[in-house]
């Protein structure tokens, strides 16, 4: 089985942790005989998403996070069987009992996710807006905009985290085709135009709920959720979606103190002996990240 890896790096400014992260990723994948592909703003598909935006007018632009979906397309171009989609803020930790990544070439796909079934969704939707979790607040608006556009509801409610995933060619082909069929392909002019319009349509939903400064809304995760959640409950694709945080990639929320993304208890990281990767979620303090990745060098 052939495997390749993909990371997006279109950061407007370079910090030391960016360089340390890439260095660690290059070392690991080279050791495993896997090519790491870095997608930057020179990638023609990424560049098309950047060039279509008017950054002086937030309502006429796209979230930079959306560019991560281009990893699917570059992977499919490679002809490889499996693709590792990794974020810049994902560190290599290689626990002492971690499996070789090739052991996960089993036809399934591994990505951190939650499933919010209808009854649970009703419970948190009944809460005041400000009491709802941030991810649910954003998705409530974005999912509604999407379902209005494609004229269908979500039979499922998967929430994906694309900080790390191990995906099969079959799965990526399925997602890319779904996005094309739904009119939101990020690699066609019409799809990009629809995404910009959908982004504009989402903003008033935030504003109506009192989130007036919201912008840059639609991420790659939301496109993935649209592709997967709108197929029937009985579709075979659901059987192949497995959690990546069981053995492959743990997440920073698992070692947070006081729910503070900057306050991590690294003393507990040793318990993740089966994991190879560690993804930092919502830690936006670059000085903190510089120190963390420096320690890992």
N, C-alpha and C positions, 0 to 999 in steps of 0.2 A: 504494500500500500504506500502510495506517495503522499507526503504531507508537506504543506507549506504554511508559513505564518505571515500575518499582516497586522501592521500597526499604523495608525494615522498620526502624523505630526505636522499640523499646520499652526502651531503656536505662534502668535505674533511676536513673542519675545522669548529668548532662550534662557532658561535657568539651569543651574548645575544639575539639578535632579533629572532634568530631561536627558542630559548627556549620560549620567550615571545609569539611568533606567535603560536606555538603549544599549549601553555597554553590557549590562547584565543580560539583556535579552539576546543580544548577538552571541555572547559566550555560550549561553544555554542551548540555543537552537543550533549553533555550529557543532556543539558536542553531540547533539542528537542527529546530525546530518539533515537538518531542516533549514531551508532558506527563509530568512526573515526579510520580508518586503516592507519598506518604509514608504508610505504614501504621503507625499508632501504637496505643496501648492503648485508644483510643476506637473503633477499627474493630470492628464487631460480631462479626466472625468471630474476630479476634484476641482480643477480650475474652472470648469463650466458652472459648477455650483457657486463658486466664489464670484465669477464675473457677472452672473445674472442678478446680483444683489446691489441695491443702492443703500449703502451703510449709513447714509445721512438720514434715511427714512426707515426706521426699524420695522414699520408695518409692511415694507416692500422688500424684505430680506428673508434669509433663512438662517436657522440656528446652525452655528459651526459644527455642533454635534451631529447634525444630519449627515455630514460628509463621511461619517464612519460606515455608512451603508455601502459605500463604494468598495469596501474590502470584499464584499460578496462578489462583485463583478470582476475584480482583479483575480480573485481566487479561481473563478470559473474559467478565466482566460488561461490559467496555468495548466489546465488539464489534470491537476492532481486530484486525489481521491478525498482527502480531508484537509480542512483549513483551520488553523488556530487564529482566532480573531482576538487580539490582545490590545489593551489600552496602554498609553504611555505611563499611567499611574498604576501599573500592575508589576509587582516585584517578583523576582524568582527567589523562592525560599528552599525548594527541594528538601522536604521533610525526610527523615531517615528511613521511613517505610513507604515513600512515594513510589508509585508504579511508573514504569516507562510509559510515556504518552501514547506509544503505539498500541498498548494494550486496550486503549479505548476506541480502536478502529473496529467497532462491532455493529455498525449500522445505525446506532443511535446517535443523538446529538446531545451535547452537554452544555448547558447554559443556566446560569442562576435565574430563577423565576419564582413567582408566586401565582397562585390561581385564586381569583376572587369570585366565588360562585355567587349566584344571584341573591340568595338570602343574606349573605354577608355584605354584599354591596349595598343592599337596602338599609342595613344597619348603619353603616358609616355615612351614607347619603342623608340619613335623617339627622345627623349631627350638624350643628352650626358650621358654616364654611371654615371659619378660622380654627375649629377643633379637628378638622379632617387632616390626616397626614398629607404632607406636601405632595408626595407622588400621586396620591389618589385625587387631590385637588386638580393637578394638572391633567391627569388622564381623564377625569370626568369631563372636562371641557374639550380636550382634544378628541377623545373617542366619540363624543357626541357630534363634533364637527365632521369627523370621518364618516360616521354612520349616516348622517344627513346627505353627505356627498355620494356615497355608494348605494344609498337607498336600501340598506340592510342593517340588521342589528348584530350584536356580537353574541353568538351562541355560547362562546367561551369567554373568559376574561383572564387571559394570561398577562402578567406584568413581567417584562424581561429586563435583565441587567446585562448590557453588552460589554461590560468591562473586561470580560473573558468569556470565550466560548470555543468549543471544539465541534466543528460542523462538518457534515458530510456533503459531498457534491449533490446528492439527491435533494437534500433539504434546501441548499442554496438555490438550486435550479427551481424548486417549488416556490420559494419566496420571490425570486426575481420574476417568475412568470405571473404570480399573483399580483404583484405591484403593477406589472404591465397591463394585466386584464382589468385592474381597478382604476387605471388612468393616472397613477401616481409614480410612474417609473422615474427615478432621479437621474436617468441617463438619456432621456428624450426631452426635446423642447416643450412638448405639450405636457409631459409629466411634471417638469420643473415649474412651468407656468401654473399648473393646478396646485402644486405644493405651496407656491407663494400666495395664491388666492386663499387656500385653506388656512395658511398661517394668519392671514388678515382676518378671516372669518372667525378664528379662534379667539383673537384678542378681545372682541366685545363680550365674549362669554366670561372671560376673566374680569373685565371691568364691571360687568353687571353684578358680579359677586364681591366687588370691593377690592379687587386686586388690580389696581389701576396702572401700576408700573410694570406689569408683566409684558414681556416681549421675547423674541427668539424662542418660540414655543416648540415646534415639532422637531423631535430628535429621531435618530435612527431606530431607537427602541420602539417608538410609536408606529413607525412604518412596519416593523417586524410584527408588532401586535395586531396591526390592521390585517396583514397578510394571513396570520395564523388564526386570529379570533373569528374571522368571518367565514370560515369553512364549517361545514356541518359537524355536530358533536361526534358523529360516528366515523369521521375521517381517520385514516390510518396514521396520519402525521402526528396525532396526539400521543400515540403509544411510544413514539421514538424520542420524545422530549424528556430528558433526564436532568436532574440538578447537578451543576458543576461543583457546588460547595461541599459535596459529600466527600470527595477525594481529590479533585483537581485543583480548584481555586477557592480559597477562603476569602472572606470579605472583612473589611475593617470594622464594620458594625459589630462583628463577633467579639472584638476585643476593646470596644469603646468603654470609657468611663463617663458616667453622667450624660450619656448620649451626646457627647461633644466630639465631633469628627477630628478635632485636633488633639484630643486627650486619649491616647491609645496605650493600653497596658501590654507592652511588648513582652512582659514576663510570661504571659499566657500563650504566646505564639508557639512555644515549644510543644503544646498539646496537639497542634495540627501536623502530626507526623506523617499523615498520608498525602499531604498536599504539596504540589510543586509550585503553585502560584499564589500570590496574595494581592488582592485588589483594594486600593484605597478609594473609598467612596466619599465624595463631598468634602475632602480635605483641600481647601483652596488656598491655604497659607503656604506660599512657595518657600519661605524660610524654614518652615517645619519640614516640608518635603525634602529640601536640600539636606537637612540633617539626617533624615530617615534613610535616604538612599545612599548617603555618604557612608553610613554605618555598614550597609550591605555590600560595599565594594570589596 
